[in-house]
Each structure stands twice: as structure tokens, then as C-alpha cells.
Amino acid sequence: MVNSRNKKHKRRKDNRQSTVLQHYFLTYFTVLFIPLLICSLYYIRMLSLLSEDDSKARESELEHAAVLVDTVLNEFEYLGDSLAANLQVNSFKRTKEVFGYANTYKVYELRKSLPDLYLINQSVFDYFIFFDRSETVINKTIAYTYEDFYNLYLHEKKYGSYEEWYEHIKNDDCSFGLMPMEEYLYKKEQSINMLDYTRPLMMPDGAGNGRIHIYLEESVMETLMPAIADNSIQFITDASGRLLYLRNGNPEKPWTAEEMHDFLGGGVKTPETGSWQQEVRFMGEKYMMLSYSSGKSGLIYSMLLPQKVINDRMMSSIMILSLFILLGVTVGLLLSYHMSVKSATPINDILNQVSQVTERFEGHQNVFSSLKTTFNYLVSTNSRLADAIESQKPYIRNAFINRLIFGSFIKEEEADKIAEHIGFPCAGRVYGIIIFRFHLISESIREENLQLMSSCVFSLLEVIERELPGSLYTNLGDEQVVLLLNMPEKEKLYFRQNAEQMVLSIKEAMPSNISEKLFAYGGNEVDRLDQIYDSFHNAAYMFNNESGQIENAVIWYREAAGSIPVYPPQDLSVKLTHYVTAGDGDGLHDLLEDIMKKYIIENNLSVYLQHMLLNELQIVLFRILGRVGMEEEEYRKYYTGLEENHNAALITQITTTLNLYKQVCDYVGRQKQLQDSEVVASAIVSYIDTNYGDCCLSLTSVADQFGISEPYLSSIFKQTQGINFSTYVEVIRIDKAKDFLKTTALSVGDIAQLVGYGSVNSFCRAFKRVTGLSASEYRKK
């Protein structure tokens, strides 16, 4: 019988130990697995966001490339317009025989008047003026007949003979704008892919086919477009769907222009303006098509990204995630088992003791008493367990006093149980709060004084622990330490005298130069733990009501002081004005929230004082409206908003007024954003006016000086000034040159250097282009 009973007992003990171990293992594994699951879900979410960000980044690159290309085309347009408006060009286009003896000087005069390409835009391959009446091609450096130009200089490779090319030149209607990219033969030996920007010459009688061709190499276009990804395609089309530019990222299987024409004619959607994203299929493969339609040039910039590449990148990320999840689960299992074994051992010891005690008393002792006896036994015999329990008491005591002073206990019984657990007497006691506060430095505390302040607070905490062992205290920060006094109820009449003696003993134990700056503020005495919250707030209230008690050891709370209503401080209007006029919405939101909470909800102002607060808020609002410079109509809207709620409930009027503050702040913020671009453009204009004599002054140098991109500078400059950057610089330089010509005897060469031109010739051409006169003629007049 005894052996049978022992075997059954052993089986029950093993089952209990196994059950406890399983429970701990499941608990620890769940605790470890849930964060792993959350991190995995977050990672999956981040993968989708990264995919979206990747698309947005590519859209942004495409938009940036469109701005660069549009800027180049804008320069082409400016160059074409200046050539078409050139007086020599317009005179020369009427000439039929130009290489005869009588007219050869006209070619020289024309070439001399044409602009130097490398002073205008170095991205241009070259420009040519085709005169149909004389059948000549002329630019700054060459002058050829049509036939010589075809045979010796440049022509499209698709025209195998001069006759075909000549037929195209004579009969083709000259279009205005960018033409599709073609392969050209340059000087009979070099093959170049180029884009052609065409502009017709102005013909007064409407007859003729003269034109200006400006060429851009494919290599330059590649630098303007985004870096091309593997197996992707980039292309540009015009508003009619005509393919202008095509670049392949798959050299093994490039798309041809014919295939692209078929693809574009298959119902592919293109945006009217802005960005567009869609999935398309071509040649049996899926692509993600990103497009951007420029509202400036009317061109549509697109790129095709293979869906397979995007999916492969996503799958590789998912594989890495799966590997990490598997590794995390494995480590979690091993760690959970190890922690379960370590944690379950003390509980198993307790269960063993309970079993032994139960057997010893044959079930006549209740389980709680048995567990308590066993726990006391373990604490007395297991020093590690006792130390672990004891090490947690300071944290429990600190949390306990914080809950008391902030009133987070729902029931007094709950507070009594915790007080009993930490050894804090609460039966037949009287309590009170003392707040210690240092007055070492001013409100505008400097960073180097923080260490000194921390040292003083730590010194105070050390003295309290030594002079009042076992007392409850906490460091609230902001140079404040809270001490909870606990005395027998019979000493209630002498509570304040005893408290002052304790405070004096604490100050005497501290260095004299520090204790002189330490002030103590006392709250009222209370009889219950759930009333300590009131004592704490009454002590804190005395921070601003120290009159008559500065020399006391403790500045005690006075009941009469509580009848004085708290009213908003005098700097309220200053803070409101600052946040609104600065457009600081976040700062204003925090201030308005503090006003509602501090002076309406918590302070419980009387109706009379609430009316005073409303009047003050409305007066400050009207003063702000007068400062922000609104239009009469806008100002009237806010005035009407106050007038409509004049007869509403008081709290409604206050809420409406605070909302109007937010609306005015939003208005100021929007106005500041609108002024940013004007401020930048104004600063750039001032910079140009000051540095016009710098020969290196250019769009690039000014963009670097102001830390902005060239396209953005060009865009805001034209929007705010109504003129191109380069044109403005030229006008400023010529205006300064006019002043020098009129008021000084400087030579033309000296004036050219003073106004920023690298050579006299370029200055003279610019001066005549702007004024219609040469510099010497202008000086004579």
C-alpha cells in the first residue's frame, strides 16, 4: 500500500511539474512569437510600401527628366526665335544667287551676325539655316549648297541619294517643333543618332520652305533621361502619338520603332497632364508603364518596366523574410524552453513543499496556508529568491507614491493592500505631502547647469533616505522631489511642527550653499490614502502663492488662497500673436488645447471670468487680423464668424473664437508658402544685379549658389519675372553697358569685361541684338 501510494504521488508530482513547464513554455513562446509576428507583418507592409516608393521614385525621376528636356527645348525655341528674327537672316532669305561674285560678301556678313553655338548651349550638336531660294545651308562656321551639304557634311542615312533628300527638302511641309530621332551620316564617315528641332523661317509672301534645324545627339538625350534599368524601355511621344525618342535597356532583344508604333497604336492610354501608371502587355510579357505628360512642351515621357523584374525582386525579399521567420521561430523555441525550465523550477519546489505539507497534515490544512508556509520557507532558505523580491520593492514603492499623488487608485482598499505589501503603515495614520524645489538658476536654464541641478536632486534624495528611512518619496523632474509624510493620528495637531523639524533636519544634513536654495511647500493634512492627491495639488499650488511665508521652513497651503480664481497670465496675448503670425499651427494647437484644459475644464472659472477670457481672446484676434494684412473680404469673413455666434452659449463662443485662431493661422501659413518662390526669385534678381560683371555667371552657377536645381530656378524665375534667366542676364548687362557708354570714356573692350562678356565680339553681337545698334553707334547718339 505504501509503495503504491508513493508511486501515485510521484506520478502526480511529475504531472504537475510537466503541466507547469508546458504552461511556462507556451507563455514564453507566445511572448516571443507575437513580436516576431508583428515584425513580420510590418516587414510585409514595408515591402508593399517600398514597391510603391520605388514606383514613386521612378515617377519622380521621369518628371525631373521631363523638366530637363523641356528646359533644353525652351533654349532651342529661344535660339530658333532669335535666328528667325535676325535682320541679316531675313535679308539673306530673299537672295537667290549667293555664291556669285556680287553676293559673296552677304554670306560673310550673315555668318558674322550669327550667334556662337558654345556661348549659347553646349548641349546642341549644331544648328543650320536652310534658305530655299538660294538652296544654301549656312551657320556660324559653314556655308554649303544643298548638294554639297548632302555629299560633304550631313544628311539622314535613310535617303540613299541626293535626289531623294532634295525631294524631301523641297516638298516636305516644314513642321514646328521636335522631330523623331533619325540616324545621320556626318562628314561622310561618322554615323550619329540625333533629334531634330525644326522652326520655319518667316516668309512675308507666305511662299517658300526655308527653315532652321537644331540637332541634339542621342548621347546628350541619354544624360537628360533617367538611368535605364535592365530590360526596360524609355520613349518620348508627342501629343499626336508620334514616337520621337526610343531607348532600349535590353541589347539582346531591342524593340524596334515599328514595334513601338504597333504598341502605341494598340489602345495604350496616355495622360492628358501629370503622371500616369498602368499595366500593359506586349510580346507576351507584362510591363508596368509609367508616363508623364508635360503641360509645358506637350510631350509625353514614358518608361516600361518588366513586371517580371519587379516580381523577382519582391520574391527575393519574401524568401529573405521567410528565412528570418524560420530562424526566429527556432531561436524562440529554444529560448522559450530554456526560460521555462529556469522559471518553472522555483514553482515546482513550491509545489513539492505543498505536497509534503499536505501529506503531513493529511489534508487538514487549507491550500493557501500551505502555500504561504511553503513560500516563507523558500524565502528563508533561498537567498536568490529573497534578494529578487527585495530588489523589486523600491520600484513598487515609487510606483505606489506616484499613483497616490496623481490619484490613479479607484478604491481605497486597493491602496491599502499595496501599502500593507510594501510595509507602509496606513491604519490610524495622518498623511501630508511636502514638495522640495530648488531655486538655483533662472527660468532660462542653460544646458551646462543641468548637471549641477541633477547633482543637487541626487544629494537631496540621499539625505531623505538617510534621515527618514522607509519613507515614500519620488523625483518628479523639473527640480521637484515629493515626500509623503506618515504620522500617527494622535500627532495630527502637531503635524506641521513635526514636518518642519524633519525638513530642517534634511536641510542641515545638506551643504549649506545648496540648502539655502531649497524650498519646501506643504499641502494640507489628510486621513485617507485616496486624499493624498488633494494634498499634493494644494502643495503645488503654493508655488505661486508664497507671500508672507518665504522665511518659513515649510510654505504651507492656506485654505483662503484657494478662493482666488486662477486667470490666464499676461503673456497669453504675446504667445497667441507669435504662433498665429508665424503660421505655426502645431504650436498654436498646443496653446489652445492648454487654454481649454487649464482655464475652462480644470479650473472651473466663474461665468464672469469666462466672459472676461472670451473678450480678451476676441480683442487679441482682432489685433492679429490687423497685422496679417488681409484683404477686406477675407477680414470680413472672420468678423462675420464672430458676429453670427454673438448670442450663442458662452462655451460655443469660446470654441468658435479658438477655431477662428486656427483658421487665421492656416491662412498665414498658406501666404508664407506662396511668398517663398517670390522671395527666392527676388534674391536671385538681387544676386544678378550685383554680380552681372562675373563672366562665369550662368544658370548653373546661380543654382549652385542658392542650393537649388537648375530646372527649378529656371521655372520660378520665368513665373515670377516673366522672362528667361539668360535673357534677363543679357538685358541687365546691356543696360549697364549703356550707362558706361553714356557716362564714361571707357573703350568698348573695357566695358565688355566690366559687364561680364568674355570677348568683345560676343558683347557687340549681344548689344546689337538687344538695341539694334552697335556700341559705337549708340555712343555717338
Phi, psi and omega in degrees: 000317181294316179297319179297320179293319180296321179296317178297319180297318180296319178296319178296319179295318179296320179296320179295315179298318180295319180296316179298316179298318179296317179298315178297319181297315179296321180296310182295320181294322178296317180298323180280327185284324182298312175300323178297319179295317179297316179296322180294315177298321178295320180296318179297318177298318180295327178298316179294321179293322178295323177296317177295318179296325178298316178295318180295322179296320179291323175299318179296319177298320180294318178296320179296318178297321179298321178296318180296314181295318178299324178295317178297315179297325177296321176293322176300317180298318179296317179296315180297319179295319180293324177291317181294332181269358181295133182297319180295321179296313181294330177284322185288330186292346178274347184281137179260312180255111186250340183261005173285167187299321186288337188247001184298330181294333180295324177297315179298314180298321181295311182298325179294329182275348183282150182287149175284125187301317188282353172268353183256299183202110184284352176281347180283132175292307176183166175232150182221141176251120180262115177260112189284332182289318178267353182051054177233156176237124187224140165218201185296330188244344186230162171207110184232155164285165178306314185293316179294323179298318178294313186283327190250339191239293188203137171196162178289137183291339183290342176266105185284343181222160179298324182299317179296315181295318180296320178298321178295316183294319185284324189255342183286132176290126184286118178272164180249118176126200186275133179259160179300153180292136180230162175264126184245150173256118186252120180054039171068001185221333185257129179261127184225134172271127184217153170263143185243121173260120187248142175218124180292148170285152179279117181250117185298325181270002179080352181260152178115161184228034178290148185205166175241129177246127176241125189252142178233124182289153178298324180298323177291321179298324179294327177288334179279326181280162179296158175299131187275135179277163180298137176064015179258170182227140173240140178205159179231134177234160175265183186298334180274000181090004181287133181282121182257325186214138181219131177224127183259139174259005179236093183294337181284328182223068183287148173280140177269165178297324179295318178296322178293322177297318177297319180297313181292332179276001182268023176089023178289131181280141175233143183286147175289323175199153180082198186267157182209141181222132180205158175264132181229163178231135178208137179055035177079006181238151179267141178228150169261118184257121176252130182228151175221123180259120181278123176285349182274310183259344182081002180275155180243118181260130186222155170217144179247122178249127180298130179297331180296320179295318179297316180294321179297319179294322178293319180295321179296322178294320179294322178297318178296319177299316180299319179298317180293322178297315179299315178296319180294320179295319180297311178297321179298319178298313181295316181293321179297319179295316180297315180292326179294317179297317180293322184279326184283341183299310178299321179295321178295322175299318179298316180296322177297316179297319179299317180298317180295317180294321180296318179294323182295319180266005176052040174081006182272359178249137182291158187296319182297318178296321179295316180295320179296317178298316180294319181296317177297323178296315181296319179297320181287334183257338183250099183294326180296317179294319180295317179296321180296319179291319182292326182292340181274345185296319178302323179292321179294318180295318180295318177295325182295313182291326177295322177291327179292313186285337179259006172064041182263006175275131180281318183233150178293328181299323179297316178295322180296321180296317180292321178299318178296321182295321182268004177078032179258113184294138182222001179266125179063045183237164174233140188236159175196152183255135170241126177252119175268136181217133179271142174238063184275319186224174185284178179298323180278067183294136181267159185299321184290345180270352182297321180295319177299316181297317179298320179297320179295319180295316179296324177297318179296316180298321180295319180292319179299317180296325181281318183280327182233071182297139179084359179282161178262129179208161179207151178262114182271357187079181181054037177064027183240131174236129183256129178241130178261114178272141183224113182231158175298149185297332181291343179263017184299322181293334182253020185300313185290325178294316179295321179297319180294325176296320178296317180296319179297319179296324178294316180295321180294332180280352180258160176303141187297323182290340176269318182296333178296333181264006181261123179247145180241134181239127185249141175267183180282159178282143179226160184256345184233155181295325182286357177262356181298330177305317180293318180298320179296313182291328177291323176294318179294329179296332184285355176304321185256011181224059185266000187303130177085356184231013185300324183278352181287154175294324177228132176271103190272153176290135178244135182299324183295329182295335182289346182277349181277118183291141176278130182237152182306146181290168184290335183277009181299315181296325179295315181295315180299315180297319181298310184294320183290311182291338176273352182070024183273091183293321181294314179297320179295319179301315181295321181293316180294321177297321179293322178298312181297318184287317189278324188249347180248309187280307187274324187281336178056055179299151175292163181299324180297314180291328176295322176296320177298318179297317179298315180298319180295318179297320180289324178296315179297322180297317180295324177295320179294318180301327178286342183266332187279353174070049179281159169289158183302319181294318179294318179298319181297328181296318180287322178298318179296324179299324176284321184293323182294332182258018184297325182261009180283174177299153185302314182295327177293320178295319179296315180297318179298318179297316179296322177295324177295324174302316180297319181295319178295320179298317177298320179298315180297319179299319179294320180296322179294321178295321180293331182279345185301310182296323178293323179295316180297314181297321178296320178295323179293318178301316179297321179296318179295317180299331181274327188246025182298337181280356178280118182291343179269004180294121181206174177301320182293313183294321179290321177299318177295322181297321182264000177068034179233167181280157180296314179300320180294318178299313181299321183292308183291331180293317181289326180292318185274327184258345179071022183206151177294155179300309183296322179295319180296316179300317180296317180296316180298314181297318181292322177298318178294321179297322177302316180298316179296320180294326183278326191250352181231169177254019180296151177287163180298322179297317179295319179295321179301317178291321181296326182264010168097014178265137183285337180217158179293323182297313180296324177296315182295320179295317180295319181297317181288326180294324183275317187261341184082359180233157172282165182297320180293321177296319180296320180294321179296319180289000000 
